[in-house]
Amino acid sequence: MKHSLSRSLLAAAGGILFATAAFGQQPPPGAGVRPVVNPQAVAPQVAPDNGLGMAQLGARVGATGNLISGAGAVSSREFTSLGVVGGYEVIFNRNVTGCFYNAVSEDINVPAIAATQPRDATPNGVFLRFRDAAGTGRQTQFYLTVFCAR
């Protein structure tokens, strides 16, 4: 009776695995088995402001330079009128000089390769230039994503 009572108490406390092992029995599959979790491996690294330490900005820009939509984007323009075919400028509501940029053309029929860089003398701006496979500048509607440390 003493062993039976001990086994019941351990099972009730979530110790099925240990109680059955102590009496030489195998536990039923999955009974009392809990994965070992390392809280340090699971917990994300969090910035002091309780965020993930980055800001994501973005813009969708038409082929003629019009700002269609955006997150943090305040304006855009196209430079064909200045003789730079496929050149664009996008202005954001914060300094983006130390950020990372990625631009993708929306035109799936004619591939366009984007080159991006901070806009000279405009800390809130990004300059882009799209070229086709032959290296010719081309107008295209595009998405621009900007990742910044907060």
N, C-alpha and C positions, 0 to 999 in steps of 0.2 A: 504494500500500500504506500509505503514511503517513497519508493521509486516512481510509482504511478502519479502521486501528487506532485513530486518534483518535476516530472515530465510535463504535466499539465500546466504548471506555473511557468515553466520555461517556454512552452509553446504559446501561451497567452501573452507572454512578453515579447513575442517575435523571435524566439530562439529555437525554432523548430529544428534547424540544421544542427545546432549544437546538442540539443537534447537527444535526438535520435542517434547522432554519432557517438554520444557518451554511452549508449546502451547497445552499441554494435549493430545498429540497424542502418540501412541506407534510406535517406529521405526520398520522398516521392519527387519526380522530376519537377524542377522549378520551385519546390517548396522551400521557403525561407532563404532562398538564394537572392542576394542583393548585389548589384554591381558596385564595385569599389570606385568611388568618384573622388578624384583629386580636385578640391575646390580651387586650387591655384591654377590648374590647367583649364578649368571651365570658365572662370571669371574673366570677363573681357578687361583689357587694360583701358582704364577710363581717365580722361583728362580731368584736371581739377574742377572744371565747370560742369562735371558730370556728363559731358558729351563724349563723342568719340574722337575729338581733337581735329576735326576737319569741317570745312564748309564746302558744299557743292553748289556751284552756280551753273547756269546753262542758258542757251539761247537757240531758238529756231529762227533762221534768217532766210528770207526769200532770195532768189537769184539776182534781183535788182537791188538788194541791200536792205530791204524793209524788214524790220523786226516783227516777226509773226507772233512769237511768244517767248517767255523766258522766266528764269528764276534769278533775280538779282540783276538781270540785264535791263539797261535803261534806254539804249539806243544802238543803232547799227547803220552802216552805210557801205556803199560799194564804190570802188575807185576806178571804174572803167572810164569815167569822165576825165580822170587825170592820166589816162594812158596805161593803167595797170589792170589789164584784163584778168578777172578772177581774184582780184584783191579786195579784201573786206576789213572793216574795223568794227569791233563790238565793244561797247562801253558798259561797264558794270557799276554797281553802287558801292564798290569798295576797291581798295588797292589789290591788284592781281599780279603784281610783278614777280612775286615769289611763288607763284602757283604752277600747277601742271595743266596743260591744255590738250584737248583731243577734239578734232573736228572730223566729221563724216558727211560726205555728200549724200543727198537724198536721191540722186539720179541713179537708178539701178541699171539703166541702159548704157550709160557712158561712164566708165570709172573715172573718178577724179581723185588725185592725191593732194592732201592738204599739208601745207607747212604753216606752223603757228609760232608766234613769238610775242613777247610783251610789246606794246605799242610805245615807240620812242616818245619821250616827254609827256606821256599820258599814263600815269600809274594805274588808272582804272580800266585801261584798254588792252585789247588783244588784236594783233594784226594777223590776218590769214591770207594765204594765197593758194588757189586751187589750180592744178594743171592736169591735163589728160596724159595718157601713156606716152605721147610723143613729146611732152614737155611744154605744150602750148597752154597758156593761161586760159581758163574757161570759167564762165559764170555758172553757178549752180546753187540750188537751194541746199542748205546744210544745217546740221546740228553742231553746236559747240558746247563742250562740257569742260568746266574748270573746277579743279580740286585745289583747295587752299587749306593750309594749317590755320586753325582759328587764331 
